Amino acid sequence: MRELPPPGRSPEETSEFARARGGITIVSHPYHLFRHSMYRIPECDAVEVYNSKYFFGIANLWAKRKAERLGLPMVAGSDSHAARTVGLGVTVVEVEEGYCLGDVLASIRGGRVKIESKRMSITVFASQMVRWLNKRLRRRLKMERSRRDEET
């Protein structure tokens, strides 16, 4: 695909857009508690069921159980934003020698994948949580200041 889907579309519309152009759709972290999650799995080609950022693993477990019930292929992701966490969640795609992109996409759609995973270390998890909390706190304080300024 060379064209991005239009913003503001539903997951189903985005999936249809990608498929019409030869792409596949993979729902990432559908049940993560602190992110932009849908808490459901719309029609798609595969589901991320292992994300190395989920230190406690409950969101991974929910995604895996739902993907199994739906009969959907399962993939992994590092969801890395730092070099030290690249490769903690890897999807190994089974393809024949001399493969092309279409073979890779077909293997993912067909569930011919294997997940290799390592959980993020507690120190990395803790530092990321501190950054996340600081960001949320700064945003809340900024909103509070703006509200007070509007009142005066």
C-alpha positions as CSV (number, residue, x, y, z in Angstrom):
1,M,0.0,0.0,0.0
2,R,1.2,3.4,-0.8
3,E,-1.8,5.4,0.3
4,L,-2.8,6.0,3.9
5,P,-6.5,5.5,4.9
6,P,-8.5,8.6,5.5
7,P,-8.4,9.7,9.2
8,G,-11.4,9.3,11.4
9,R,-12.7,6.1,9.9
10,S,-14.0,3.2,11.9
11,P,-11.7,0.1,12.3
12,E,-14.0,-1.8,9.8
13,E,-13.7,1.0,7.2
14,T,-10.0,1.1,7.6
15,S,-9.7,-2.6,7.3
16,E,-11.8,-2.5,4.1
17,F,-9.6,0.3,2.7
18,A,-6.4,-1.7,3.4
19,R,-7.7,-5.0,1.9
20,A,-9.0,-3.2,-1.2
21,R,-5.4,-2.2,-1.8
22,G,-3.8,-5.6,-1.2
23,G,-2.9,-4.9,2.4
24,I,-3.7,-6.8,5.6
25,T,-5.0,-5.5,8.9
26,I,-3.6,-6.4,12.3
27,V,-5.3,-5.2,15.4
28,S,-2.6,-4.1,17.9
29,H,-3.1,-4.2,21.7
30,P,-6.9,-4.4,21.6
31,Y,-7.2,-4.7,25.4
32,H,-4.5,-2.5,26.8
33,L,-5.8,-0.7,29.8
34,F,-3.9,2.5,29.5
35,R,-3.7,3.1,25.7
36,H,-6.0,3.9,22.8
37,S,-7.6,0.4,22.9
38,M,-10.9,-0.6,21.4
39,Y,-11.7,-3.4,24.0
40,R,-13.0,-5.5,21.1
41,I,-11.6,-7.1,18.0
42,P,-13.2,-5.9,14.8
43,E,-12.9,-7.8,11.5
44,C,-9.2,-8.1,10.7
45,D,-6.6,-10.5,9.4
46,A,-4.6,-11.0,12.6
47,V,-4.5,-9.9,16.2
48,E,-1.5,-8.8,18.3
49,V,-1.7,-11.2,21.3
50,Y,1.8,-10.6,22.7
51,N,3.1,-7.1,23.4
52,S,6.2,-6.9,25.4
53,K,5.1,-3.7,27.1
54,Y,2.4,-5.5,29.0
55,F,4.4,-6.4,32.1
56,F,1.6,-8.1,33.8
57,G,0.3,-9.8,30.7
58,I,-3.5,-9.6,31.3
59,A,-4.1,-7.6,28.1
60,N,-2.1,-10.2,26.1
61,L,-4.2,-13.0,27.7
62,W,-7.5,-11.3,26.8
63,A,-6.4,-10.7,23.2
64,K,-5.1,-14.3,22.8
65,R,-8.3,-15.8,24.2
66,K,-10.5,-13.7,22.0
67,A,-8.4,-14.3,18.9
68,E,-8.6,-18.1,19.5
69,R,-12.4,-17.9,19.9
70,L,-12.6,-16.0,16.6
71,G,-10.1,-18.3,14.9
72,L,-7.8,-15.4,13.9
73,P,-4.0,-15.6,13.4
74,M,-2.0,-14.3,16.2
75,V,1.2,-12.1,16.1
76,A,3.6,-10.3,18.5
77,G,5.0,-6.9,18.8
78,S,7.7,-5.1,20.8
79,D,5.8,-1.8,20.6
80,S,9.2,-0.4,21.1
81,H,10.0,3.3,21.5
82,A,13.5,2.7,22.7
83,A,16.4,0.7,21.3
84,R,16.7,-1.5,24.4
85,T,13.3,-3.0,23.9
86,V,13.4,-3.7,20.1
87,G,12.8,-7.4,19.4
88,L,11.2,-8.3,22.7
89,G,8.1,-9.4,20.8
90,V,8.8,-10.9,17.4
91,T,6.5,-12.6,14.8
92,V,8.4,-15.2,12.8
93,V,6.6,-15.7,9.5
94,E,6.9,-19.0,7.8
95,V,7.6,-18.6,4.1
96,E,9.5,-20.6,1.4
97,E,12.9,-19.6,0.1
98,G,12.6,-17.0,-2.7
99,Y,9.4,-15.5,-1.1
100,C,7.8,-12.2,-2.0
101,L,5.7,-9.7,0.0
102,G,2.5,-11.5,-1.1
103,D,3.8,-14.8,0.4
104,V,4.5,-13.0,3.7
105,L,1.0,-11.5,3.8
106,A,-0.6,-14.9,2.9
107,S,1.4,-16.6,5.7
108,I,0.2,-14.1,8.2
109,R,-3.4,-14.4,7.0
110,G,-3.1,-18.2,7.1
111,G,-1.6,-18.2,10.7
112,R,1.7,-19.6,9.5
113,V,3.5,-17.6,12.2
114,K,5.3,-18.2,15.4
115,I,5.7,-15.8,18.3
116,E,9.0,-15.4,20.0
117,S,8.8,-13.2,23.1
118,K,10.7,-11.9,26.1
119,R,9.0,-9.8,28.8
120,M,10.3,-6.2,29.3
121,S,12.5,-5.9,32.4
122,I,11.0,-4.4,35.5
123,T,13.4,-1.4,35.5
124,V,12.4,-0.5,31.9
125,F,8.7,-1.0,32.7
126,A,9.0,1.2,35.8
127,S,10.9,4.0,34.0
128,Q,8.2,4.0,31.2
129,M,5.4,4.1,33.7
130,V,7.1,7.1,35.5
131,R,7.3,8.9,32.1
132,W,3.7,8.0,31.3
133,L,2.5,9.3,34.8
134,N,4.5,12.5,34.5
135,K,3.1,13.2,31.0
136,R,-0.5,12.6,32.3
137,L,0.1,14.8,35.3
138,R,1.6,17.7,33.2
139,R,-1.4,17.5,30.8
140,R,-3.8,17.6,33.7
141,L,-2.1,20.5,35.4
142,K,-2.0,22.4,32.1
143,M,-5.7,21.8,31.6
144,E,-6.4,23.0,35.2
145,R,-4.3,26.2,34.7
146,S,-6.2,26.9,31.4
147,R,-9.5,26.5,33.2
148,R,-8.5,28.8,36.0
149,D,-7.2,31.4,33.5
150,E,-10.5,31.3,31.7
151,E,-12.4,31.9,34.9
152,T,-10.4,35.1,35.7
